[in-house]
Amino acid sequence: MSSDFSPASKRPPRQSRKGLTSTGARKAASKSARSRAREFALQALYQHIVGRNEATSIDLFTRDLAGFHKADAAHYDALLHGCVRTEADLDALIVPQLDRPLAEISPIEHAVMWIGVYEFMHCMDVPWRVALNECIELAKEFGGTDGHKYVNAVLGGLAPKLRANEVAADQQQRTQPQAAPDA
């Protein structure tokens, strides 16, 4: 039997995916401070939803996690404390977009939707498309297999209501014909 015939030799060569982990997620070094803040807020909100823990105790725990120093602490604070403080209002906006009872939604997707709706309502410095995309990425990285599609549908349905002018301007810009380059 030839020594060059091994199962490993039949595998295609490894592809270089700069900036991505083996699972396809972005490497930590390539994430912005705000993206990291959303990740830590997601973890904290998950603890709140599942364990019904108080935001202050979750906050103390989360700030001790590795890598928190690289996150935008102010944005994390706004997301965690803002979502917990307004959870009933956030759920009131989310529930009409759902095709099932809120109790059947994964806690991860629920927390991601809280983050998205909160950013739509209170973080006007974050463009709606950025907030939506960041939430989709969170759902891809931490949620179930197709959870990101559900998050996209719910938040995509809420964006025109919560950011009406911004969404309308974006749609208008997309429908306008591009000007021909000068010849």
N, C-alpha and C positions, 0 to 999 in steps of 0.2 A: 504494500500500500504506500502510496506517495505521501511524503510529509507535507507537501504544499496543498494537500486537499484537506481543509478543515472548515467547519461551519463558519468560522470567523472570516475566512478568506472569501466567502461568497457574499458577504455583506458589502453594500456599496460604501465607498469612502465617506467619511464624516464630512458633512457640509458645515462650513463656517457660517454661523449666524451671529454676527457681531452685535453685542448688546442684548442678546437673549440667553436665557438659561436653557437647560436641556428640555424643559417643558414648554418652551416658547414664550415664557413670561419675560418681561424686561428685566435686565439685571439691575440690582439696587443702585449701582453707580450711575446708571443712565436716567434715574428717576428724579424728577424735580422735587423740591421741598414741599410743594403743594400736593403732588401725587403721594408722597410719603405721608403727609398729614391726613389725606383721605384714607389711606390704608390703616393707619393707627385709629382713626375715627371709626372705620368700619369694624375693626376688632373690638373697640370699646362699645359701640352700639350693639354688636352681637351679644356681648356680655350683658348689656342692659335688657335686651329683648329676651334672651334665654334665661338668664338668672335673676332678672328684675333687680339687679344691683343698682345702687345709687350712683349717679354720675360722678360725685366727688371721690368715692372709693375706687371706681373704675379708673378715673383720671390719675390718681396716685399710682396705681398699678401700672398703667400704660406708659406713663412717663419714665418708668424704670426699665422698660424694655430696650433691648439692644437696638441701636439705630435711631432712637427717638430724637436724639440731638440733631439729626440731619433733616428732620421734618419742620415744616412751618408751624410752630407752636400756636401762633395766633389763629391760623386757619383751623387747626385741629380743635382748639378751644371753641371756636365759633360753631363748628360742625357738631361736636359732641354735646355741648351744653345747649346749643340752639335746637338740635333735633330732639333731645330729651325734654326740653321745656315746651316744645310745640308739637310733640308727637301726635296728639289728638287732631290738631289742624292738618298735619302732614297726612295722616291716615285718611282724614275726610276728603282730601284731594285725590289720594291714591285709589281708594276703594271703588269709585265709579269706573275706573279704568280697568279693573280686574275682571277676569272671566271665572273666578272662583272666590270662595270666602278668604278673607285676609289670613285667617288661622291656617290655611293650607299653603300659604306662601312660605318658602324657605326663609329662615331668619337672616341669612346672608342677603338674599335678594330684597327682603324687606328693608334691611339696613341700608343697602345700596340705593334703594328708591328714596328713602328718607334723605340721604345725602344729596341726591340729585334734585329733589323737590326743594330742599332747604337752599341749595345753591341757586336754583332758579329764582327763588323768592327774595333771598337776602344777600347774595354775593354778586352784585351787579358788575363788579370788576372782572368777573369770570364770564366770558361769552357763553351763550347757551349751548353752542355746539361743543365747546371744550368741556363743559359740565357733563353733557350727555356722553361724550366719548370717554371721559374719565370713568364714569359710572359703568359703562359697558366693559371697559378694561378691568375694573374691579370685579365685576360679575364673572368675567372670563377667568380671572386668576383665582378667585376664592369661591365662586359659586358652583352650582351643578353644571352638567354638560351643556344644556341649552338655556341656562338661566339668563345669560346675557341677552338672548333674543327677547325674552319676556321683559327684562328691564328696559331694553330699547323701545319696545312697543308701548309700555306704560309711560315712560318719560317722554318719548316722542309724541304721545298723545297729549301730555300736559304742557309741553313747551309752548305751543301756540296760545294757550290760555294764560300762562304765567309770564311769558316774555313775548307778548303779541307783537309789539313794534319791532323788536329785534328779529323775530322769525319772519315777519312780513317783509322787512327790508332785505333779509337774506334770500327769501324766495324771489323777490323782485329782481335782485341782482343776478340770480341764476337764470331767470327767464329773459333778461335783456340780451339782445344779440351783441356779440363781441365786436368792437370797432375794428375795422380793417387796418392793418399796419400801413404806415406811410410807405409809398413806393418810391 
